[in-house]
């Protein structure tokens, strides 16, 4: 009797597994986030922030994908950027626009097993106090990226307190 042969698909899957390093996202509680298309990650982040704050009794309003405002809390417009943790433990928040109207930039970082955030007034961001803004493409000055280390972020459990002290007080 010979060795059972694998189907072409099963053989390729076996070879992919043999040549793929184990990722910190493998079997992680939030591992599914890595499979979400980049265009949907932002919407997921915005919905999460709204629902998380609602659970804490904080009322939010919202824009949509076609409006320039992601979230509104007591008249303060908040731009939300969402990123997953990279292999080095950083988050890269892309497409930050300084030419749009908002009061705060809120960054939501998704790690394999936890959620982090940080937020800054737009003026603080534009002055470089939130970190170095890097142009998304050479020669343009419209969209930027901001890379944050995990130790520069806060646990998501602190978000309601931040909103109450920074926006609602």
Backbone as CSV, one residue per row, in Angstrom:
resi,resn,N_x,N_y,N_z,CA_x,CA_y,CA_z,C_x,C_y,C_z
1,UNK,0.841,-1.177,0.000,0.000,0.000,0.000,0.882,1.236,0.000
2,UNK,0.469,2.195,-0.744,1.218,3.440,-0.846,0.740,4.464,0.174
3,UNK,1.438,5.556,0.212,1.084,6.674,1.094,-0.111,7.393,0.488
4,UNK,-1.070,7.746,1.350,-2.247,8.470,0.869,-1.817,9.815,0.293
5,UNK,-2.366,10.128,-0.835,-2.024,11.389,-1.478,-2.997,12.480,-1.050
6,UNK,-2.459,13.672,-0.908,-3.265,14.828,-0.553,-3.825,15.462,-1.825
7,UNK,-4.963,16.115,-1.660,-5.475,16.889,-2.787,-4.514,18.057,-3.021
8,UNK,-4.599,18.666,-4.158,-3.729,19.796,-4.478,-3.895,20.920,-3.446
9,UNK,-5.132,21.204,-3.057,-5.376,22.270,-2.081,-4.783,21.894,-0.724
10,UNK,-5.018,20.661,-0.250,-4.473,20.231,1.032,-2.949,20.230,1.027
11,UNK,-2.350,19.840,-0.093,-0.897,19.859,-0.202,-0.364,21.281,-0.099
12,UNK,-1.011,22.212,-0.796,-0.563,23.606,-0.726,-0.743,24.166,0.675
13,UNK,-1.843,23.857,1.337,-2.062,24.303,2.719,-0.950,23.783,3.620
14,UNK,-0.588,22.530,3.468,0.496,21.939,4.267,1.812,22.694,4.033
15,UNK,2.114,22.990,2.794,3.360,23.701,2.470,3.325,25.133,3.009
16,UNK,2.180,25.795,2.905,2.049,27.154,3.456,2.313,27.128,4.960
17,UNK,1.718,26.181,5.668,1.917,26.079,7.126,3.374,25.821,7.469
18,UNK,4.036,24.975,6.693,5.451,24.675,6.940,6.335,25.902,6.735
19,UNK,5.911,26.812,5.876,6.723,27.977,5.543,6.204,29.281,6.136
20,UNK,5.253,29.197,7.041,4.702,30.398,7.669,5.112,30.421,9.135
21,UNK,5.745,31.508,9.548,6.103,31.595,10.964,4.843,31.682,11.819
22,UNK,4.946,31.195,13.026,3.838,31.302,13.963,3.663,32.783,14.291
23,UNK,2.459,33.256,14.192,2.152,34.657,14.446,1.564,34.808,15.844
24,UNK,1.812,35.957,16.460,1.206,36.221,17.764,-0.314,36.314,17.639
25,UNK,-0.808,36.419,16.412,-2.243,36.502,16.177,-2.892,35.121,16.064
26,UNK,-2.095,34.065,15.899,-2.638,32.720,15.754,-3.367,32.319,17.028
27,UNK,-4.604,31.936,16.897,-5.455,31.509,18.014,-5.636,32.575,19.089
28,UNK,-5.374,33.838,18.775,-5.563,34.932,19.728,-7.039,35.323,19.785
29,UNK,-7.508,35.823,20.928,-8.921,36.204,21.037,-9.369,37.202,19.966
30,UNK,-8.504,38.140,19.591,-8.871,39.141,18.598,-8.221,38.861,17.245
31,UNK,-7.799,37.642,17.027,-7.124,37.258,15.796,-7.936,37.507,14.538
32,UNK,-9.246,37.412,14.629,-10.103,37.631,13.461,-9.961,39.043,12.904
33,UNK,-9.563,40.003,13.757,-9.417,41.380,13.290,-8.387,41.476,12.168
34,UNK,-7.366,40.626,12.205,-6.324,40.659,11.178,-6.850,40.223,9.813
35,UNK,-7.990,39.535,9.794,-8.557,39.054,8.534,-9.540,40.048,7.920
36,UNK,-9.842,41.106,8.650,-10.773,42.118,8.156,-10.046,42.993,7.136
37,UNK,-10.701,43.304,6.059,-10.113,44.188,5.043,-9.815,45.547,5.662
38,UNK,-8.712,46.152,5.250,-8.309,47.443,5.804,-9.416,48.487,5.712
39,UNK,-10.177,48.462,4.640,-11.235,49.459,4.479,-12.332,49.290,5.521
40,UNK,-12.491,48.107,6.086,-13.533,47.864,7.087,-13.040,48.056,8.513
41,UNK,-11.740,48.048,8.729,-11.206,48.181,10.087,-11.605,49.498,10.725
42,UNK,-11.599,50.567,9.948,-11.981,51.866,10.487,-13.419,51.891,10.952
43,UNK,-14.300,51.333,10.159,-15.718,51.289,10.532,-15.916,50.438,11.782
44,UNK,-15.204,49.337,11.890,-15.281,48.489,13.080,-14.810,49.273,14.303
45,UNK,-13.706,50.001,14.162,-13.190,50.800,15.267,-14.181,51.860,15.722
46,UNK,-14.797,52.553,14.780,-15.767,53.596,15.114,-16.987,52.999,15.818
47,UNK,-17.507,51.898,15.295,-18.656,51.250,15.925,-18.307,50.770,17.319
48,UNK,-17.099,50.223,17.481,-16.672,49.757,18.799,-16.644,50.913,19.797
49,UNK,-16.026,52.033,19.421,-15.935,53.182,20.327,-17.336,53.650,20.726
50,UNK,-18.239,53.790,19.755,-19.608,54.233,20.061,-20.298,53.274,21.027
51,UNK,-20.228,51.984,20.753,-20.921,51.004,21.605,-20.266,50.879,22.974
52,UNK,-18.936,50.952,23.009,-18.221,50.852,24.292,-18.588,52.032,25.189
53,UNK,-18.622,53.233,24.612,-18.995,54.408,25.391,-20.467,54.353,25.783
54,UNK,-21.330,53.829,24.925,-22.751,53.680,25.267,-22.912,52.768,26.478
55,UNK,-22.131,51.701,26.527,-22.168,50.798,27.687,-21.765,51.516,28.966
56,UNK,-20.928,52.544,28.834,-20.484,53.325,29.993,-21.420,54.507,30.260
57,UNK,-22.536,54.581,29.524,-23.503,55.644,29.734,-23.138,56.958,29.077
58,UNK,-22.235,56.931,28.100,-21.801,58.143,27.408,-22.452,58.171,26.030
59,UNK,-23.224,59.220,25.799,-23.952,59.352,24.531,-23.024,59.905,23.449
60,UNK,-23.065,59.276,22.274,-22.275,59.737,21.135,-23.181,59.911,19.933
61,UNK,-22.775,60.792,19.069,-23.394,60.917,17.757,-22.349,60.446,16.765
62,UNK,-22.752,60.288,15.543,-21.766,59.821,14.587,-22.025,60.350,13.198
63,UNK,-20.940,60.358,12.467,-21.035,60.648,11.047,-21.170,59.311,10.336
64,UNK,-20.661,59.246,9.144,-20.660,57.996,8.395,-19.441,58.012,7.495
65,UNK,-19.300,57.013,6.671,-18.144,56.960,5.769,-18.100,58.136,4.813
66,UNK,-19.250,58.743,4.549,-19.284,59.837,3.586,-19.280,61.216,4.247
67,UNK,-19.357,61.257,5.581,-19.274,62.540,6.275,-17.885,62.660,6.889
68,UNK,-17.420,63.883,7.087,-16.061,64.055,7.596,-15.902,63.754,9.091
69,UNK,-16.996,63.580,9.827,-16.905,63.352,11.268,-17.207,61.896,11.603
70,UNK,-16.313,61.278,12.370,-16.520,59.888,12.772,-17.449,59.780,13.973
71,UNK,-17.137,60.532,15.051,-17.909,60.481,16.290,-18.035,61.899,16.832
72,UNK,-19.188,62.194,17.413,-19.399,63.484,18.067,-19.833,63.213,19.506
73,UNK,-19.166,63.882,20.441,-19.544,63.795,21.850,-19.680,65.229,22.352
74,UNK,-20.899,65.566,22.754,-21.212,66.916,23.250,-20.643,68.010,22.341
75,UNK,-20.856,67.869,21.052,-20.444,68.870,20.082,-18.980,68.803,19.665
76,UNK,-18.201,67.943,20.281,-16.784,67.797,19.928,-16.642,66.688,18.897
77,UNK,-16.056,67.043,17.753,-15.880,66.080,16.663,-14.590,65.295,16.869
78,UNK,-14.699,63.980,16.703,-13.571,63.087,16.950,-13.284,62.272,15.698
79,UNK,-12.051,62.346,15.252,-11.563,61.535,14.135,-10.986,60.265,14.741
80,UNK,-11.448,59.097,14.301,-10.999,57.821,14.852,-10.146,57.090,13.816
81,UNK,-8.984,56.627,14.250,-8.112,55.802,13.418,-7.876,54.490,14.153
82,UNK,-7.955,53.401,13.414,-7.827,52.065,13.996,-6.681,51.322,13.316
83,UNK,-5.865,50.632,14.115,-4.746,49.860,13.570,-4.539,48.607,14.406
84,UNK,-3.998,47.579,13.760,-3.635,46.366,14.491,-2.153,46.434,14.848
85,UNK,-1.815,45.734,15.897,-0.427,45.691,16.369,0.446,44.953,15.364
86,UNK,1.616,45.510,15.083,2.533,44.847,14.156,3.487,43.926,14.913
87,UNK,4.403,43.280,14.212,5.304,42.308,14.844,6.197,42.948,15.896
88,UNK,6.468,44.236,15.768,7.327,44.928,16.727,6.587,45.514,17.914
89,UNK,5.284,45.326,17.983,4.500,45.852,19.096,4.043,47.284,18.899
90,UNK,4.086,47.780,17.671,3.652,49.144,17.365,2.320,49.123,16.636
91,UNK,1.699,50.301,16.601,0.491,50.511,15.815,0.795,51.623,14.824
92,UNK,0.405,51.438,13.586,0.584,52.482,12.581,-0.785,52.972,12.146
93,UNK,-1.089,54.203,12.514,-2.374,54.815,12.202,-2.216,55.619,10.917
94,UNK,-2.929,55.218,9.894,-2.772,55.787,8.562,-3.873,56.785,8.204
95,UNK,-3.571,57.584,7.198,-4.519,58.512,6.583,-5.047,59.555,7.570
96,UNK,-4.162,60.072,8.387,-4.515,61.172,9.285,-4.515,62.447,8.453
97,UNK,-5.624,63.136,8.485,-5.782,64.347,7.677,-5.800,65.557,8.604
98,UNK,-4.925,66.496,8.342,-4.904,67.725,9.122,-5.748,68.817,8.466
99,UNK,-6.221,68.569,7.244,-7.014,69.563,6.530,-8.518,69.401,6.772
100,UNK,-8.897,68.458,7.616,-10.306,68.238,7.938,-10.634,68.849,9.297
101,UNK,-11.909,69.121,9.491,-12.366,69.735,10.732,-12.694,68.650,11.760
102,UNK,-11.973,68.656,12.866,-12.280,67.821,14.021,-11.542,68.398,15.233
103,UNK,-11.994,68.023,16.419,-11.385,68.536,17.646,-10.323,67.591,18.202
104,UNK,-10.567,66.284,18.083,-9.667,65.287,18.651,-9.347,64.196,17.636
105,UNK,-8.138,63.680,17.718,-7.752,62.465,17.008,-7.716,61.359,18.043
106,UNK,-8.481,60.306,17.815,-8.488,59.152,18.715,-7.933,57.956,17.955
107,UNK,-6.932,57.324,18.525,-6.307,56.151,17.911,-6.663,54.916,18.719
108,UNK,-7.188,53.920,18.035,-7.603,52.653,18.639,-6.649,51.570,18.147
109,UNK,-5.922,50.953,19.070,-4.962,49.917,18.733,-5.472,48.546,19.127
110,UNK,-5.541,47.643,18.158,-6.025,46.287,18.405,-4.819,45.350,18.457
111,UNK,-4.656,44.676,19.580,-3.598,43.687,19.773,-4.229,42.301,19.791
112,UNK,-3.418,41.258,19.778,-4.004,39.919,19.755,-4.983,39.631,20.897
113,UNK,-4.730,40.177,22.092,-5.592,39.848,23.221,-6.080,41.057,24.006
114,UNK,-5.773,42.269,23.553,-6.261,43.446,24.269,-6.424,44.635,23.325
115,UNK,-7.074,45.669,23.847,-7.390,46.854,23.060,-6.810,48.066,23.774
116,UNK,-6.156,48.936,23.018,-5.534,50.131,23.571,-6.087,51.355,22.831
117,UNK,-5.911,52.528,23.429,-6.307,53.764,22.765,-5.429,54.901,23.260
118,UNK,-5.470,55.981,22.551,-4.973,57.258,23.025,-5.649,58.322,22.169
119,UNK,-5.692,59.532,22.677,-6.367,60.610,21.954,-5.685,61.931,22.282
120,UNK,-5.710,62.820,21.308,-5.064,64.120,21.449,-5.918,65.170,20.766
121,UNK,-5.828,66.395,21.258,-6.443,67.527,20.562,-5.769,67.680,19.206
122,UNK,-6.517,68.107,18.220,-5.970,68.248,16.878,-4.755,69.175,16.870
123,UNK,-4.804,70.262,17.616,-3.670,71.184,17.680,-2.425,70.521,18.224
124,UNK,-2.589,69.647,19.206,-1.468,68.899,19.767,-0.856,67.991,18.708
125,UNK,-1.711,67.357,17.917,-1.242,66.485,16.839,-0.467,67.299,15.808
126,UNK,-1.032,68.420,15.393,-0.382,69.225,14.348,0.943,69.815,14.822
127,UNK,1.103,70.025,16.122,2.354,70.555,16.668,3.380,69.458,16.945
128,UNK,3.032,68.208,16.656,3.965,67.100,16.829,4.034,66.536,18.233
129,UNK,3.177,67.001,19.128,3.229,66.535,20.515,2.622,65.151,20.708
130,UNK,1.867,64.674,19.742,1.314,63.314,19.815,2.281,62.309,19.203
131,UNK,3.298,62.804,18.516,4.259,61.954,17.826,4.568,62.555,16.463
132,UNK,5.472,61.931,15.778,5.910,62.430,14.472,4.927,61.984,13.393
133,UNK,4.378,62.957,12.679,3.526,62.651,11.537,4.419,62.476,10.315
134,UNK,4.231,61.373,9.616,5.015,61.071,8.420,4.073,61.075,7.229
135,UNK,4.479,61.693,6.150,3.644,61.725,4.946,3.411,60.311,4.429
136,UNK,2.180,60.054,4.007,1.828,58.736,3.475,2.500,58.496,2.125
137,UNK,2.736,59.555,1.368,3.397,59.425,0.074,4.314,60.622,-0.121
138,UNK,5.426,60.359,-0.740,6.396,61.421,-0.988,5.790,62.497,-1.882
139,UNK,6.036,63.743,-1.515,5.587,64.850,-2.337,4.179,65.336,-2.059
140,UNK,3.464,64.696,-1.156,2.121,65.168,-0.824,2.092,65.551,0.651
141,UNK,1.188,66.424,1.004,1.092,66.851,2.402,-0.361,66.849,2.869
142,UNK,-1.104,65.848,2.432,-2.517,65.759,2.802,-2.745,64.677,3.845
143,UNK,-2.217,63.482,3.621,-2.438,62.385,4.569,-1.125,61.971,5.207
144,UNK,-1.225,61.655,6.494,-0.051,61.308,7.282,-0.286,59.994,8.013
145,UNK,0.799,59.421,8.518,0.696,58.266,9.394,1.382,58.611,10.708
146,UNK,0.914,57.978,11.752,1.439,58.169,13.096,1.679,56.790,13.676
147,UNK,2.921,56.519,14.059,3.258,55.227,14.649,3.388,55.401,16.150
148,UNK,2.704,54.541,16.900,2.732,54.618,18.357,3.142,53.270,18.930
149,UNK,4.049,53.330,19.884,4.416,52.124,20.627,3.292,51.789,21.603
150,UNK,3.221,50.547,21.963,2.172,50.118,22.874,2.254,50.862,24.212
151,UNK,3.463,51.165,24.676,3.595,51.855,25.961,3.185,53.327,25.893
152,UNK,2.871,53.830,24.699,2.373,55.197,24.542,0.847,55.206,24.434
153,UNK,0.250,54.050,24.618,-1.200,53.912,24.516,-1.757,53.597,25.901
154,UNK,-3.062,53.703,26.035,-3.745,53.450,27.299,-4.683,52.260,27.151
155,UNK,-4.915,51.506,28.225,-5.888,50.408,28.146,-7.276,50.963,27.831
156,UNK,-8.026,50.246,27.030,-9.348,50.710,26.599,-10.270,50.962,27.794
157,UNK,-10.044,50.282,28.883,-10.881,50.471,30.067,-10.825,51.909,30.582
158,UNK,-9.793,52.665,30.217,-9.653,54.054,30.652,-10.369,55.047,29.730
159,UNK,-10.927,54.575,28.623,-11.582,55.476,27.669,-12.739,56.259,28.281
160,UNK,-13.680,55.631,28.990,-14.772,56.432,29.574,-14.257,57.535,30.510
161,UNK,-13.262,57.239,31.302,-12.683,58.242,32.195,-12.062,59.380,31.386
162,UNK,-11.353,59.050,30.308,-10.750,60.071,29.459,-11.835,60.978,28.872
163,UNK,-12.903,60.378,28.355,-13.992,61.167,27.760,-14.624,62.073,28.818
164,UNK,-14.874,61.521,30.000,-15.498,62.330,31.052,-14.601,63.492,31.485
165,UNK,-13.308,63.246,31.599,-12.413,64.317,32.075,-12.021,65.289,30.973
166,UNK,-11.875,64.828,29.745,-11.398,65.676,28.649,-12.531,66.376,27.893
167,UNK,-13.647,65.696,27.718,-14.720,66.237,26.881,-15.948,66.670,27.684
168,UNK,-16.327,65.853,28.635,-17.596,66.119,29.340,-17.455,67.033,30.552
169,UNK,-16.244,67.281,31.019,-16.078,68.122,32.220,-16.110,69.593,31.903
